[in-house]
Amino acid sequence: MAIIGRRLTGWLAGAVLAVGALLGTAAPAQAYSPNPSVGKYYYDTDNCPCSGGNLTDPFDGTTFAYDAGGLAVKMELTAAGWFVGKVEFHPYGEKLWVYDTRNDGDTFVVSVSYTYRGSYHYVGTFQPPGTSAVVDLKVADLDIPEGAFVDISVYDDVERSDLITAARGTGAAVA
């Protein structure tokens, strides 16, 4: 009985080590190479609501609401002829919308900071959830002051070492 117990213990330990080795060597999602191409669109939200034209895309289109003093941003990412994602900054409500529109095992990370009355503030990083859905979406409430300059940087890696593009919007007028 002791021999069977040792063999079972040895087999279980070997199985655990093998599974651990497989998990530890799993390859991360591949980075886009070259980086996706980017189309950037800026809208003065004094002249909104805005939709149509270059705000139209194959997923949900984009509509920016009126917000005095705001500067909205839309960035579209394409790779190898595919629409792979988009990032939108909506001044009305200071919302960031991050879409992964290609279920290709890769995504991107969006870093947001803002400058307000001469002070720099880091907000955080955001990325879509990475499901098997055709479109993954993350909507973030940035909770920033009205009138802040919002810096949006799109990276191809979580370490934020491979910058794809960057843009600056404005969180509407200062009261």
C-alpha positions as CSV (number, residue, x, y, z in Angstrom):
1,M,0.0,0.0,0.0
2,A,2.9,2.4,0.8
3,I,4.4,1.8,-2.7
4,I,1.1,2.7,-4.3
5,G,0.8,5.8,-2.1
6,R,4.3,7.0,-3.1
7,R,3.7,6.3,-6.8
8,L,0.4,8.2,-6.7
9,T,2.1,11.1,-4.8
10,G,5.0,11.1,-7.3
11,W,2.6,11.0,-10.3
12,L,0.5,13.9,-8.8
13,A,3.6,16.0,-8.2
14,G,4.8,15.3,-11.7
15,A,1.4,16.3,-13.2
16,V,1.3,19.5,-11.1
17,L,4.9,20.4,-12.3
18,A,3.9,19.7,-15.9
19,V,0.8,21.8,-15.8
20,G,2.8,24.6,-14.1
21,A,5.4,24.5,-16.8
22,L,2.7,24.7,-19.5
23,L,1.1,27.6,-17.8
24,G,4.3,29.4,-17.2
25,T,5.4,29.1,-20.8
26,A,2.2,30.1,-22.5
27,A,2.8,32.7,-25.1
28,P,1.4,36.2,-24.6
29,A,-0.8,37.8,-27.2
30,Q,1.3,38.8,-30.2
31,A,1.8,42.5,-30.7
32,Y,0.8,44.1,-34.0
33,S,3.9,44.4,-36.3
34,P,3.9,46.8,-37.8
35,N,1.7,48.9,-35.6
36,P,-1.9,49.5,-36.8
37,S,-2.5,52.5,-39.0
38,V,-4.5,55.3,-37.3
39,G,-7.2,57.7,-38.4
40,K,-7.8,60.6,-36.0
41,Y,-10.8,62.8,-36.0
42,Y,-11.3,65.8,-33.7
43,Y,-14.7,67.5,-33.1
44,D,-15.4,70.9,-31.4
45,T,-18.4,69.9,-29.4
46,D,-19.7,73.5,-29.5
47,N,-20.9,72.5,-32.9
48,C,-22.5,69.1,-32.0
49,P,-24.5,66.9,-31.8
50,C,-22.2,65.3,-34.5
51,S,-22.5,62.0,-36.3
52,G,-22.1,60.6,-39.8
53,G,-19.2,61.3,-42.2
54,N,-15.9,60.1,-40.7
55,L,-17.7,59.2,-37.5
56,T,-19.4,56.3,-39.3
57,D,-17.8,52.9,-38.9
58,P,-18.9,49.3,-39.3
59,F,-19.7,48.8,-35.7
60,D,-21.8,51.4,-34.0
61,G,-20.8,54.7,-35.6
62,T,-20.0,57.5,-33.3
63,T,-22.1,60.4,-32.0
64,F,-20.7,63.3,-30.0
65,A,-23.1,65.3,-27.8
66,Y,-23.0,69.1,-27.4
67,D,-20.7,70.2,-24.7
68,A,-19.5,73.8,-24.7
69,G,-15.8,74.1,-24.9
70,G,-15.1,70.4,-25.4
71,L,-12.9,68.8,-28.0
72,A,-13.9,65.2,-28.8
73,V,-11.5,62.6,-30.3
74,K,-12.0,59.5,-32.3
75,M,-9.1,57.2,-33.3
76,E,-9.6,54.3,-35.7
77,L,-7.0,51.5,-35.8
78,T,-6.6,49.3,-38.9
79,A,-4.1,46.5,-39.5
80,A,-3.6,44.4,-42.7
81,G,-6.8,45.8,-44.1
82,W,-8.9,45.0,-41.0
83,F,-10.6,47.5,-38.7
84,V,-9.1,46.3,-35.3
85,G,-10.3,48.9,-32.9
86,K,-11.3,52.4,-32.0
87,V,-10.9,54.8,-29.1
88,E,-13.3,57.7,-28.4
89,F,-13.1,60.5,-25.9
90,H,-16.5,62.1,-25.3
91,P,-16.3,65.4,-23.5
92,Y,-19.9,65.2,-22.4
93,G,-19.7,63.2,-19.2
94,E,-15.9,62.8,-19.8
95,K,-16.2,59.2,-21.0
96,L,-13.6,57.0,-22.8
97,W,-14.8,54.3,-25.1
98,V,-12.3,51.6,-26.0
99,Y,-13.3,49.0,-28.7
100,D,-11.5,45.9,-29.8
101,T,-13.2,45.1,-33.0
102,R,-11.2,42.1,-34.2
103,N,-11.2,38.8,-32.4
104,D,-7.5,38.1,-33.3
105,G,-6.0,37.3,-29.9
106,D,-4.4,40.8,-29.7
107,T,-5.7,44.0,-28.2
108,F,-4.2,47.4,-27.2
109,V,-4.0,49.4,-24.0
110,V,-5.2,53.0,-23.6
111,S,-3.5,55.3,-21.0
112,V,-5.2,58.5,-19.9
113,S,-3.9,61.5,-18.1
114,Y,-5.0,65.1,-17.8
115,T,-3.7,68.5,-17.1
116,Y,-5.8,70.9,-15.1
117,R,-4.8,74.3,-13.9
118,G,-1.2,73.5,-14.4
119,S,-1.2,70.2,-12.6
120,Y,-0.7,66.8,-14.2
121,H,-2.9,63.8,-13.2
122,Y,-2.6,60.2,-14.2
123,V,-6.1,58.6,-14.6
124,G,-5.2,55.0,-15.5
125,T,-5.0,52.4,-18.2
126,F,-8.0,50.9,-20.0
127,Q,-8.5,48.0,-22.4
128,P,-11.5,45.9,-23.6
129,P,-12.3,42.7,-21.7
130,G,-10.9,40.3,-24.3
131,T,-13.8,37.9,-24.8
132,S,-14.7,35.8,-27.8
133,A,-17.3,38.4,-28.9
134,V,-16.7,40.1,-32.3
135,V,-16.6,43.5,-30.5
136,D,-15.3,44.0,-27.0
137,L,-16.0,47.4,-25.3
138,K,-14.8,49.2,-22.2
139,V,-16.5,52.4,-21.3
140,A,-14.7,54.4,-18.6
141,D,-16.0,57.3,-16.6
142,L,-12.9,59.5,-16.4
143,D,-14.2,61.7,-13.5
144,I,-12.1,64.6,-14.5
145,P,-12.7,68.3,-14.1
146,E,-14.4,70.4,-16.8
147,G,-11.8,72.2,-18.9
148,A,-9.0,69.6,-18.4
149,F,-6.8,68.8,-21.3
150,V,-7.1,65.0,-21.7
151,D,-4.1,63.1,-23.1
152,I,-4.9,59.7,-24.6
153,S,-2.1,57.3,-25.6
154,V,-2.7,54.0,-27.3
155,Y,-0.1,51.3,-26.7
156,D,0.4,47.8,-28.2
157,D,1.5,46.3,-24.9
158,V,0.5,46.4,-21.2
159,E,4.0,47.7,-20.3
160,R,3.2,50.8,-22.4
161,S,6.5,50.6,-24.2
162,D,5.1,50.4,-27.8
163,L,3.2,53.6,-28.5
164,I,0.8,53.3,-31.4
165,T,-0.6,56.8,-31.3
166,A,-1.7,59.7,-29.0
167,A,-4.2,62.5,-29.1
168,R,-5.5,65.3,-26.9
169,G,-9.1,66.3,-26.2
170,T,-10.6,68.8,-23.8
171,G,-13.2,68.0,-21.1
172,A,-15.4,71.1,-22.0
173,A,-15.5,74.6,-20.7
174,V,-14.3,75.8,-17.3
175,A,-17.1,77.4,-15.4
